[in-house]
Amino acid sequence: MDQTIAPEFPQSLEWLNLAEPLRMAQLRGKVCAMAFINAGSAWSQQRLGELAHLRARHGERLNVVAVHVPRFDHERDARRVAKRLARQKLDFPIVHDPDWTLWQQYGIEAWPTVVLIDGEGRIRERWVGDGQVRELDAAVAALNDAVVPRSRNAAPIDVRPMREPLLPLRFPVGIAVNANYLYVADSGHHRVLECDHGGRVLRQFGSGGPGFIDGPMELSAFNRPQGICLQRDMLYVADSGNHAVRRIQLRTGDIDTVCGAGRPGRPVEGVITDPRAVALDQPRAVALGADAMYIATAGDNCIWMYDLGKQELRLLAGSGALGVADGNGTRAQFAQPVGLATVQQVLYVCDGAGSAIRSANVRSAQVTTLVGENAWNFGNADGVRVEARLQQPQAIALDPDSPVLWIADSGNDALRTLRLGGGELATWPLPQPLHAPSGLAVADRVVWIADTDAHAVLRLDTQNGTLRHVPIGE
């Protein structure tokens, strides 16, 4: 067990929610869980939520410090990182380590890693990866029992919430549209909105507070809903914070759970008799085919197939390991799949961490990479597929009028198009930059964009190039 003294915080770090830089002396007298995380990592986001619960459980006996270390180029910008982390309400210090300085000092090798520091400032244990929450809780409790009481610190830690402007939308993600209505997953407000195409809110599904409650639309609750998919009078929701897929019956407004237990886990394949007994791992997107629903789970890097008629769940593709590797079924690897689109027997997958666009044949389960190379090869380049590059894309949508796949290239704040059937990747010229777009829908030559970090929805007319703001709820 390592018992070296934890090094001091370097001056090069950028504190995102503190007025003054934190010093190690301010952490003495309490156990500290120092978490090295990445804002875009599904595993890191899950670990931050777990640490928030541990801090609430142990109260004043536990300090938590999150150290953000960038994976992508755009994550070196502290403002963008603060936006991403503001999606989770965290009440402990968060520091940005753009040059990997603290990462190297602590000898970290993977996200997320939690370093436990005792009350005397000594490094005691390390926990790599997600899961093992009970073991981490027990280790914190054991170190707390050994803490020697000391006088109150004269320099308390003053955490200032990372506030966003009070707007009708807060980090919108999922978008769905039909001839009459526009549906928006207002993730930061834990709700789904039904609007007309002009932005007037007609109905709200979910109470607006985080929870996992089925029932009438005004009493039910979501937790950070992400991707949504519309089929006739049903709207399916990837309720990521609840690790579940929910269904809104649009005729009545009632909400029920298709599958999901409210906790992360790997489901058991087979017929589902109790929807609340199926543990999914951070579902981010849902798509509907002829006879099945497809679920992209970013937590276990898999694509699941759910037969709505037989109520049967099975794994379509993905080994569980994070990577960009082609193959059949479990021989394939995904890197945090976050977007889905279907046409006939082909399922298109947006790999966020892999900066890749993939396709999967739903009959043979053969996975093929269309754009992208591996989880560390990203950029901003148009052209033929073998040379084109994306940076952490977050959503895709098929154009019903042409063989084009639209891509929300979030890391590059761009809208991209991929012509199917061997065509090239191109950047669509926009009159203004986007802000981490994370949702798309296409209908009648109009692209609807969830401009997530700007808390807005935009409408692009592809015929004349006009881009305008949709005043939802304003």
Kinemage of the C-alpha trace (Angstrom):
@kinemage 1
@onewidth
@group {chain A} dominant
@subgroup {mainchain}
@vectorlist {calphas} color= white
{ca met a 1} P 0.000 0.000 0.000
{ca asp a 2} L 1.410 3.357 -1.081
{ca gln a 3} L 1.908 5.854 1.779
{ca thr a 4} L 3.891 8.610 0.082
{ca ile a 5} L 2.902 12.218 0.693
{ca ala a 6} L 0.506 13.555 -1.933
{ca pro a 7} L 2.212 16.282 -4.008
{ca glu a 8} L 1.058 19.891 -3.873
{ca phe a 9} L -1.263 21.195 -6.590
{ca pro a 10} L 0.814 22.819 -9.373
{ca gln a 11} L 0.246 26.508 -10.095
{ca ser a 12} L -0.491 25.703 -13.761
{ca leu a 13} L -3.859 24.155 -12.874
{ca glu a 14} L -7.103 26.029 -13.561
{ca trp a 15} L -9.719 25.816 -10.800
{ca leu a 16} L -13.185 25.822 -12.316
{ca asn a 17} L -15.321 26.480 -9.249
{ca leu a 18} L -13.006 28.029 -6.661
{ca ala a 19} L -12.129 31.692 -6.226
{ca glu a 20} L -8.660 30.809 -4.913
{ca pro a 21} L -6.423 27.843 -5.756
{ca leu a 22} L -6.736 24.911 -3.391
{ca arg a 23} L -3.774 23.849 -1.262
{ca met a 24} L -3.143 20.347 0.064
{ca ala a 25} L -3.034 21.770 3.607
{ca gln a 26} L -6.742 22.600 3.314
{ca leu a 27} L -7.501 18.902 2.827
{ca arg a 28} L -5.607 17.721 5.914
{ca gly a 29} L -7.607 16.258 8.772
{ca lys a 30} L -10.071 14.496 6.454
{ca val a 31} L -9.931 11.636 4.001
{ca cys a 32} L -9.765 12.907 0.417
{ca ala a 33} L -10.874 11.103 -2.720
{ca met a 34} L -9.015 12.693 -5.635
{ca ala a 35} L -10.657 11.611 -8.886
{ca phe a 36} L -8.821 11.906 -12.206
{ca ile a 37} L -11.595 12.133 -14.758
{ca asn a 38} L -12.457 13.176 -18.296
{ca ala a 39} L -15.606 15.230 -18.888
{ca gly a 40} L -16.662 13.264 -21.956
{ca ser a 41} L -16.028 9.813 -20.512
{ca ala a 42} L -19.134 7.816 -19.604
{ca trp a 43} L -17.169 5.949 -16.955
{ca ser a 44} L -15.899 9.218 -15.464
{ca gln a 45} L -19.393 10.689 -15.363
{ca gln a 46} L -20.634 7.612 -13.521
{ca arg a 47} L -17.743 7.811 -11.060
{ca leu a 48} L -18.438 11.494 -10.352
{ca gly a 49} L -22.037 10.624 -9.515
{ca glu a 50} L -20.873 7.871 -7.182
{ca leu a 51} L -18.427 10.193 -5.429
{ca ala a 52} L -21.186 12.755 -4.964
{ca his a 53} L -23.242 10.055 -3.202
{ca leu a 54} L -20.247 8.999 -1.084
{ca arg a 55} L -19.645 12.585 -0.062
{ca ala a 56} L -23.275 12.930 0.991
{ca arg a 57} L -23.020 9.659 2.902
{ca his a 58} L -19.808 10.531 4.772
{ca gly a 59} L -20.621 14.219 5.142
{ca glu a 60} L -17.885 16.457 6.536
{ca arg a 61} L -15.555 13.497 6.986
{ca leu a 62} L -14.774 13.232 3.268
{ca asn a 63} L -13.247 15.687 0.816
{ca val a 64} L -13.610 15.068 -2.907
{ca val a 65} L -11.514 16.788 -5.575
{ca ala a 66} L -12.066 16.129 -9.298
{ca val a 67} L -9.090 16.585 -11.621
{ca his a 68} L -10.111 16.916 -15.260
{ca val a 69} L -7.518 15.733 -17.775
{ca pro a 70} L -8.301 16.284 -21.486
{ca arg a 71} L -8.517 13.512 -24.041
{ca phe a 72} L -9.475 15.631 -27.066
{ca asp a 73} L -8.036 18.912 -28.298
{ca his a 74} L -11.227 20.841 -27.594
{ca glu a 75} L -11.124 19.658 -23.984
{ca arg a 76} L -8.047 21.765 -23.319
{ca asp a 77} L -10.391 24.777 -23.200
{ca ala a 78} L -11.398 25.233 -19.554
{ca arg a 79} L -14.638 26.974 -20.499
{ca arg a 80} L -15.813 24.017 -22.545
{ca val a 81} L -14.878 21.637 -19.770
{ca ala a 82} L -16.828 23.687 -17.229
{ca lys a 83} L -19.870 23.560 -19.523
{ca arg a 84} L -19.677 19.780 -19.784
{ca leu a 85} L -19.255 19.248 -16.053
{ca ala a 86} L -22.034 21.717 -15.233
{ca arg a 87} L -24.469 19.121 -16.601
{ca gln a 88} L -23.884 17.258 -13.335
{ca lys a 89} L -24.526 19.284 -10.192
{ca leu a 90} L -21.282 18.751 -8.280
{ca asp a 91} L -20.492 20.523 -5.017
{ca phe a 92} L -16.796 19.713 -4.663
{ca pro a 93} L -13.681 21.383 -6.138
{ca ile a 94} L -12.983 20.721 -9.812
{ca val a 95} L -9.626 21.526 -11.361
{ca his a 96} L -8.545 21.466 -15.012
{ca asp a 97} L -5.145 19.897 -15.770
{ca pro a 98} L -4.694 20.834 -19.464
{ca asp a 99} L -1.051 19.746 -19.673
{ca trp a 100} L -1.450 16.482 -17.733
{ca thr a 101} L 0.875 17.811 -15.015
{ca leu a 102} L -0.875 16.390 -11.944
{ca trp a 103} L -1.723 13.236 -13.921
{ca gln a 104} L 1.994 12.585 -14.381
{ca gln a 105} L 2.918 13.497 -10.808
{ca tyr a 106} L 0.485 10.882 -9.503
{ca gly a 107} L 1.442 8.320 -12.149
{ca ile a 108} L -2.123 7.958 -13.436
{ca glu a 109} L -2.684 5.645 -16.402
{ca ala a 110} L -6.438 5.586 -17.050
{ca trp a 111} L -9.731 7.451 -16.601
{ca pro a 112} L -11.272 7.359 -14.097
{ca thr a 113} L -8.790 6.770 -11.292
{ca val a 114} L -9.574 7.621 -7.670
{ca val a 115} L -6.632 8.216 -5.352
{ca leu a 116} L -7.474 7.977 -1.631
{ca ile a 117} L -5.475 10.305 0.590
{ca asp a 118} L -5.626 9.961 4.378
{ca gly a 119} L -5.994 12.735 6.933
{ca glu a 120} L -2.219 13.193 7.120
{ca gly a 121} L -1.917 13.768 3.368
{ca arg a 122} L -0.519 10.324 2.516
{ca ile a 123} L -1.550 8.394 -0.607
{ca arg a 124} L -3.126 5.147 0.584
{ca glu a 125} L -5.051 3.426 -2.223
{ca arg a 126} L -5.979 3.690 -5.913
{ca trp a 127} L -9.167 2.615 -7.654
{ca val a 128} L -9.019 2.382 -11.442
{ca gly a 129} L -12.120 2.214 -13.636
{ca asp a 130} L -15.776 2.338 -12.697
{ca gly a 131} L -17.689 0.068 -10.350
{ca gln a 132} L -16.442 -1.283 -6.979
{ca val a 133} L -18.496 1.345 -5.173
{ca arg a 134} L -18.987 -0.708 -2.016
{ca glu a 135} L -15.281 -1.448 -1.774
{ca leu a 136} L -14.455 2.232 -2.241
{ca asp a 137} L -17.022 3.162 0.405
{ca ala a 138} L -15.498 0.655 2.836
{ca ala a 139} L -11.986 1.962 2.180
{ca val a 140} L -13.120 5.538 2.874
{ca ala a 141} L -14.800 4.426 6.106
{ca ala a 142} L -11.672 2.555 7.258
{ca leu a 143} L -9.430 5.555 6.625
{ca asn a 144} L -11.938 7.807 8.382
{ca asp a 145} L -11.762 5.615 11.501
{ca ala a 146} L -8.018 6.250 11.641
{ca val a 147} L -8.217 10.038 11.244
{ca val a 148} L -6.765 11.970 14.186
{ca pro a 149} L -9.054 14.921 15.048
{ca arg a 150} L -7.471 18.333 14.575
{ca ser a 151} L -8.521 21.932 14.990
{ca arg a 152} L -10.764 23.506 12.385
{ca asn a 153} L -8.997 24.639 9.218
{ca ala a 154} L -8.626 28.389 9.104
{ca ala a 155} L -9.016 28.414 5.315
{ca pro a 156} L -12.241 26.570 4.443
{ca ile a 157} L -12.845 25.401 0.890
{ca asp a 158} L -15.266 27.798 -0.775
{ca val a 159} L -16.914 25.974 -3.692
{ca arg a 160} L -18.842 28.176 -6.087
{ca pro a 161} L -21.455 26.446 -8.252
{ca met a 162} L -20.798 26.475 -11.993
{ca arg a 163} L -23.957 28.318 -12.965
{ca glu a 164} L -25.561 28.494 -16.376
{ca pro a 165} L -27.922 31.286 -17.483
{ca leu a 166} L -31.587 30.827 -16.590
{ca leu a 167} L -33.061 29.919 -19.969
{ca pro a 168} L -36.067 27.841 -21.050
{ca leu a 169} L -33.734 25.024 -22.116
{ca arg a 170} L -30.765 23.598 -20.239
{ca phe a 171} L -28.398 21.393 -22.229
{ca pro a 172} L -30.927 20.031 -24.779
{ca val a 173} L -29.753 16.806 -26.384
{ca gly a 174} L -32.294 14.576 -28.110
{ca ile a 175} L -34.375 15.864 -31.034
{ca ala a 176} L -37.277 14.196 -32.877
{ca val a 177} L -39.678 15.699 -35.384
{ca asn a 178} L -42.737 14.818 -37.447
{ca ala a 179} L -45.106 16.784 -39.679
{ca asn a 180} L -46.716 18.610 -36.760
{ca tyr a 181} L -44.517 18.456 -33.690
{ca leu a 182} L -40.974 18.933 -32.454
{ca tyr a 183} L -39.798 16.911 -29.454
{ca val a 184} L -36.799 17.965 -27.369
{ca ala a 185} L -35.031 16.113 -24.567
{ca asp a 186} L -34.319 19.028 -22.219
{ca ser a 187} L -31.672 17.060 -20.373
{ca gly a 188} L -30.649 19.610 -17.744
{ca his a 189} L -34.280 20.115 -16.737
{ca his a 190} L -34.937 16.343 -16.697
{ca arg a 191} L -37.903 16.551 -19.048
{ca val a 192} L -39.077 16.047 -22.619
{ca leu a 193} L -40.970 18.831 -24.389
{ca glu a 194} L -43.562 18.634 -27.134
{ca cys a 195} L -43.565 21.824 -29.232
{ca asp a 196} L -44.963 23.069 -32.484
{ca his a 197} L -42.432 23.843 -35.198
{ca gly a 198} L -42.370 27.476 -34.113
{ca gly a 199} L -41.153 26.567 -30.625
{ca arg a 200} L -44.369 26.966 -28.628
{ca val a 201} L -44.421 24.388 -25.834
{ca leu a 202} L -47.591 22.284 -25.964
{ca arg a 203} L -46.856 19.623 -23.364
{ca gln a 204} L -44.150 18.776 -20.831
{ca phe a 205} L -43.376 15.150 -20.015
{ca gly a 206} L -41.748 14.791 -16.628
{ca ser a 207} L -42.051 16.938 -13.528
{ca gly a 208} L -38.798 18.805 -14.223
{ca gly a 209} L -36.891 17.304 -11.297
{ca pro a 210} L -34.640 14.227 -11.433
{ca gly a 211} L -36.334 10.946 -10.583
{ca phe a 212} L -37.433 7.562 -11.842
{ca ile a 213} L -41.223 7.635 -11.765
{ca asp a 214} L -43.704 6.209 -14.264
{ca gly a 215} L -47.250 7.482 -14.672
{ca pro a 216} L -49.033 10.632 -15.892
{ca met a 217} L -46.831 13.163 -17.658
{ca glu a 218} L -47.030 15.798 -14.914
{ca leu a 219} L -46.149 13.340 -12.120
{ca ser a 220} L -43.521 11.194 -13.843
{ca ala a 221} L -39.805 11.883 -13.717
{ca phe a 222} L -36.692 11.428 -15.867
{ca asn a 223} L -33.015 11.800 -15.024
{ca arg a 224} L -30.906 13.486 -17.723
{ca pro a 225} L -32.775 12.099 -20.771
{ca gln a 226} L -30.608 11.907 -23.897
{ca gly a 227} L -31.539 10.449 -27.285
{ca ile a 228} L -35.184 10.147 -28.325
{ca cys a 229} L -36.909 8.279 -31.145
{ca leu a 230} L -40.418 8.768 -32.513
{ca gln a 231} L -42.626 6.025 -33.961
{ca arg a 232} L -46.235 6.914 -34.679
{ca asp a 233} L -47.846 7.672 -31.302
{ca met a 234} L -44.896 6.494 -29.177
{ca leu a 235} L -41.780 8.424 -28.169
{ca tyr a 236} L -38.912 6.337 -26.830
{ca val a 237} L -36.395 7.995 -24.515
{ca ala a 238} L -32.859 6.972 -23.556
{ca asp a 239} L -33.136 7.995 -19.902
{ca ser a 240} L -29.416 7.941 -19.297
{ca gly a 241} L -29.348 9.045 -15.667
{ca asn a 242} L -31.774 6.264 -14.769
{ca his a 243} L -29.970 3.671 -16.922
{ca ala a 244} L -33.286 2.937 -18.584
{ca val a 245} L -35.326 3.219 -21.762
{ca arg a 246} L -38.658 4.928 -21.182
{ca arg a 247} L -41.716 5.239 -23.415
{ca ile a 248} L -44.125 8.162 -23.729
{ca gln a 249} L -47.600 7.292 -25.013
{ca leu a 250} L -48.335 10.478 -26.897
{ca arg a 251} L -52.103 9.983 -26.999
{ca thr a 252} L -52.408 10.034 -23.212
{ca gly a 253} L -49.078 11.482 -22.081
{ca asp a 254} L -48.470 8.495 -19.797
{ca ile a 255} L -44.909 7.289 -19.306
{ca asp a 256} L -43.715 3.756 -18.600
{ca thr a 257} L -40.400 1.912 -18.472
{ca val a 258} L -39.492 -0.439 -21.317
{ca cys a 259} L -36.403 -1.694 -19.501
{ca gly a 260} L -34.033 -0.331 -16.906
{ca ala a 261} L -33.463 -0.806 -13.193
{ca gly a 262} L -32.255 2.671 -12.245
{ca arg a 263} L -28.694 1.453 -11.730
{ca pro a 264} L -25.836 0.632 -14.108
{ca gly a 265} L -25.152 -2.964 -15.027
{ca arg a 266} L -24.957 -5.494 -17.806
{ca pro a 267} L -28.349 -7.013 -18.654
{ca val a 268} L -29.079 -10.703 -18.942
{ca glu a 269} L -30.230 -11.622 -22.435
{ca gly a 270} L -33.656 -13.129 -22.873
{ca val a 271} L -37.349 -12.422 -22.367
{ca ile a 272} L -38.011 -9.544 -19.985
{ca thr a 273} L -40.729 -10.292 -17.458
{ca asp a 274} L -39.971 -7.353 -15.151
{ca pro a 275} L -38.775 -4.189 -16.973
{ca arg a 276} L -37.412 -2.716 -13.731
{ca ala a 277} L -35.172 -5.754 -13.173
{ca val a 278} L -33.023 -5.099 -16.266
{ca ala a 279} L -29.852 -3.148 -15.576
{ca leu a 280} L -28.524 -1.099 -18.510
{ca asp a 281} L -25.308 0.929 -18.483
{ca gln a 282} L -25.873 4.552 -19.527
{ca pro a 283} L -28.121 4.261 -22.582
{ca arg a 284} L -27.507 7.304 -24.788
{ca ala a 285} L -29.530 6.607 -27.926
{ca val a 286} L -32.441 4.545 -29.186
{ca ala a 287} L -33.527 3.763 -32.744
{ca leu a 288} L -36.407 1.734 -34.151
{ca gly a 289} L -36.240 -0.745 -36.999
{ca ala a 290} L -38.938 -2.842 -38.624
{ca asp a 291} L -39.436 -5.161 -35.671
{ca ala a 292} L -36.968 -4.107 -32.992
{ca met a 293} L -35.592 -1.262 -30.945
{ca tyr a 294} L -31.831 -0.705 -30.767
{ca ile a 295} L -30.140 0.736 -27.691
{ca ala a 296} L -26.646 2.269 -27.577
{ca thr a 297} L -25.157 1.930 -24.087
{ca ala a 298} L -22.099 4.114 -23.593
{ca gly a 299} L -21.216 2.550 -20.242
{ca asp a 300} L -20.477 -0.905 -21.638
{ca asn a 301} L -19.749 0.059 -25.271
{ca cys a 302} L -22.474 -2.177 -26.675
{ca ile a 303} L -25.469 -2.133 -28.994
{ca trp a 304} L -28.486 -4.036 -27.674
{ca met a 305} L -31.537 -5.177 -29.627
{ca tyr a 306} L -34.973 -5.321 -28.002
{ca asp a 307} L -37.840 -7.154 -29.695
{ca leu a 308} L -40.861 -5.059 -28.758
{ca gly a 309} L -43.307 -7.822 -29.661
{ca lys a 310} L -41.614 -10.676 -27.821
{ca gln a 311} L -40.189 -8.350 -25.152
{ca glu a 312} L -36.837 -10.031 -25.615
{ca leu a 313} L -33.430 -8.384 -25.199
{ca arg a 314} L -30.227 -9.591 -26.797
{ca leu a 315} L -26.778 -8.254 -27.545
{ca leu a 316} L -26.356 -7.234 -31.177
{ca ala a 317} L -22.702 -6.202 -31.157
{ca gly a 318} L -19.863 -5.088 -28.920
{ca ser a 319} L -17.338 -6.896 -26.738
{ca gly a 320} L -17.616 -4.381 -23.916
{ca ala a 321} L -14.047 -3.161 -24.380
{ca leu a 322} L -13.563 0.448 -25.500
{ca gly a 323} L -12.131 0.502 -29.005
{ca val a 324} L -12.787 0.889 -32.716
{ca ala a 325} L -12.599 -2.628 -34.117
{ca asp a 326} L -14.696 -4.256 -36.820
{ca gly a 327} L -16.026 -7.779 -36.692
{ca asn a 328} L -19.082 -9.866 -36.129
{ca gly a 329} L -21.143 -9.481 -32.954
{ca thr a 330} L -18.991 -9.600 -29.827
{ca arg a 331} L -15.800 -9.488 -31.889
{ca ala a 332} L -16.529 -5.855 -32.683
{ca gln a 333} L -15.582 -3.018 -30.355
{ca phe a 334} L -17.285 0.347 -29.891
{ca ala a 335} L -15.938 3.425 -28.151
{ca gln a 336} L -18.826 4.975 -26.262
{ca pro a 337} L -21.690 4.736 -28.793
{ca val a 338} L -23.921 7.810 -28.391
{ca gly a 339} L -26.020 8.027 -31.563
{ca leu a 340} L -28.062 5.649 -33.739
{ca ala a 341} L -29.931 5.737 -37.041
{ca thr a 342} L -31.567 2.911 -39.010
{ca val a 343} L -32.512 2.235 -42.601
{ca gln a 344} L -33.732 -1.189 -43.751
{ca gln a 345} L -31.275 -3.758 -42.316
{ca val a 346} L -28.479 -1.297 -41.524
{ca leu a 347} L -27.907 0.400 -38.190
{ca tyr a 348} L -25.572 3.410 -38.182
{ca val a 349} L -23.682 4.107 -34.968
{ca cys a 350} L -21.999 7.309 -33.804
{ca asp a 351} L -18.973 6.407 -31.667
{ca gly a 352} L -18.280 9.414 -29.427
{ca ala a 353} L -14.973 8.467 -27.819
{ca gly a 354} L -13.872 6.743 -31.018
{ca ser a 355} L -14.568 9.805 -33.208
{ca ala a 356} L -16.014 7.314 -35.654
{ca ile a 357} L -19.103 6.451 -37.671
{ca arg a 358} L -19.872 2.738 -37.865
{ca ser a 359} L -22.471 0.528 -39.513
{ca ala a 360} L -23.921 -2.752 -38.275
{ca asn a 361} L -25.957 -5.235 -40.269
{ca val a 362} L -28.831 -6.123 -37.953
{ca arg a 363} L -29.147 -9.637 -39.391
{ca ser a 364} L -25.520 -10.708 -39.500
{ca ala a 365} L -24.283 -8.362 -36.697
{ca gln a 366} L -21.286 -7.467 -38.873
{ca val a 367} L -19.805 -4.107 -37.818
{ca thr a 368} L -17.898 -1.938 -40.302
{ca thr a 369} L -16.155 1.386 -39.726
{ca leu a 370} L -17.102 4.077 -42.241
{ca val a 371} L -15.132 7.026 -40.811
{ca gly a 372} L -12.491 6.870 -38.099
{ca glu a 373} L -9.493 4.763 -37.256
{ca asn a 374} L -9.043 4.244 -33.520
{ca ala a 375} L -9.946 5.796 -30.181
{ca trp a 376} L -6.950 8.166 -30.262
{ca asn a 377} L -7.074 9.284 -33.877
{ca phe a 378} L -9.314 12.323 -34.288
{ca gly a 379} L -9.276 15.714 -35.983
{ca asn a 380} L -11.136 17.936 -38.403
{ca ala a 381} L -10.671 16.874 -41.990
{ca asp a 382} L -13.050 16.444 -44.925
{ca gly a 383} L -12.543 14.138 -47.869
{ca val a 384} L -12.421 10.430 -48.589
{ca arg a 385} L -13.281 8.207 -45.676
{ca val a 386} L -9.813 6.843 -45.011
{ca glu a 387} L -8.487 10.386 -44.571
{ca ala a 388} L -11.530 12.172 -43.074
{ca arg a 389} L -11.545 12.909 -39.348
{ca leu a 390} L -14.122 13.810 -36.695
{ca gln a 391} L -13.679 14.892 -33.088
{ca gln a 392} L -16.009 13.387 -30.490
{ca pro a 393} L -19.256 13.412 -32.548
{ca gln a 394} L -22.418 13.161 -30.454
{ca ala a 395} L -25.361 12.542 -32.804
{ca ile a 396} L -26.345 11.358 -36.285
{ca ala a 397} L -29.509 11.526 -38.380
{ca leu a 398} L -30.438 10.034 -41.752
{ca asp a 399} L -31.812 12.304 -44.443
{ca pro a 400} L -35.096 10.771 -45.660
{ca asp a 401} L -34.767 12.512 -49.035
{ca ser a 402} L -31.196 11.571 -49.989
{ca pro a 403} L -28.504 9.002 -49.088
{ca val a 404} L -26.830 11.347 -46.602
{ca leu a 405} L -25.969 10.878 -42.952
{ca trp a 406} L -25.854 14.124 -40.955
{ca ile a 407} L -23.346 14.269 -38.091
{ca ala a 408} L -23.191 16.566 -35.064
{ca asp a 409} L -19.406 16.879 -34.826
{ca ser a 410} L -19.473 18.193 -31.281
{ca gly a 411} L -15.727 18.489 -30.658
{ca asn a 412} L -15.322 20.644 -33.770
{ca asp a 413} L -18.576 22.620 -33.215
{ca ala a 414} L -19.515 21.651 -36.771
{ca leu a 415} L -22.243 20.038 -38.825
{ca arg a 416} L -20.884 17.345 -41.146
{ca thr a 417} L -22.395 15.164 -43.868
{ca leu a 418} L -21.392 11.701 -45.008
{ca arg a 419} L -22.677 10.544 -48.374
{ca leu a 420} L -23.575 6.899 -48.067
{ca gly a 421} L -22.494 4.328 -50.607
{ca gly a 422} L -18.824 5.307 -50.637
{ca gly a 423} L -19.144 9.096 -50.653
{ca glu a 424} L -16.973 11.624 -48.872
{ca leu a 425} L -17.236 13.430 -45.539
{ca ala a 426} L -17.947 17.160 -45.854
{ca thr a 427} L -18.511 20.142 -43.584
{ca trp a 428} L -21.779 21.987 -44.086
{ca pro a 429} L -21.116 25.761 -44.249
{ca leu a 430} L -22.991 27.545 -41.466
{ca pro a 431} L -23.364 31.295 -40.928
{ca gln a 432} L -22.452 30.926 -37.243
{ca pro a 433} L -20.527 28.446 -35.092
{ca leu a 434} L -22.258 25.731 -33.120
{ca his a 435} L -21.714 25.002 -29.434
{ca ala a 436} L -21.110 21.294 -28.784
{ca pro a 437} L -24.163 20.122 -30.789
{ca ser a 438} L -25.484 16.820 -29.432
{ca gly a 439} L -28.802 16.171 -31.156
{ca leu a 440} L -30.098 16.067 -34.748
{ca ala a 441} L -33.304 15.379 -36.647
{ca val a 442} L -33.947 15.745 -40.384
{ca ala a 443} L -37.285 16.100 -42.195
{ca asp a 444} L -38.559 17.946 -45.268
{ca arg a 445} L -35.105 19.313 -46.112
{ca val a 446} L -34.777 20.879 -42.670
{ca val a 447} L -32.133 19.890 -40.121
{ca trp a 448} L -33.066 20.469 -36.489
{ca ile a 449} L -29.999 20.895 -34.263
{ca ala a 450} L -29.695 20.688 -30.484
{ca asp a 451} L -27.022 23.353 -29.901
{ca thr a 452} L -26.399 21.886 -26.502
{ca asp a 453} L -23.928 24.198 -24.776
{ca ala a 454} L -25.832 27.251 -26.046
{ca his a 455} L -29.045 25.838 -24.492
{ca ala a 456} L -30.794 26.249 -27.822
{ca val a 457} L -32.420 24.504 -30.776
{ca leu a 458} L -31.595 25.674 -34.300
{ca arg a 459} L -33.381 25.132 -37.604
{ca leu a 460} L -31.324 24.791 -40.814
{ca asp a 461} L -33.087 25.079 -44.162
{ca thr a 462} L -30.838 23.063 -46.472
{ca gln a 463} L -32.341 24.600 -49.610
{ca asn a 464} L -31.304 28.193 -48.914
{ca gly a 465} L -28.785 27.719 -46.081
{ca thr a 466} L -30.795 29.767 -43.583
{ca leu a 467} L -30.027 28.965 -39.938
{ca arg a 468} L -32.309 30.383 -37.282
{ca his a 469} L -32.984 30.041 -33.594
{ca val a 470} L -36.176 28.215 -32.536
{ca pro a 471} L -37.560 30.165 -29.555
{ca ile a 472} L -38.691 27.173 -27.475
{ca gly a 473} L -40.654 28.333 -24.441
{ca glu a 474} L -39.646 31.961 -24.915
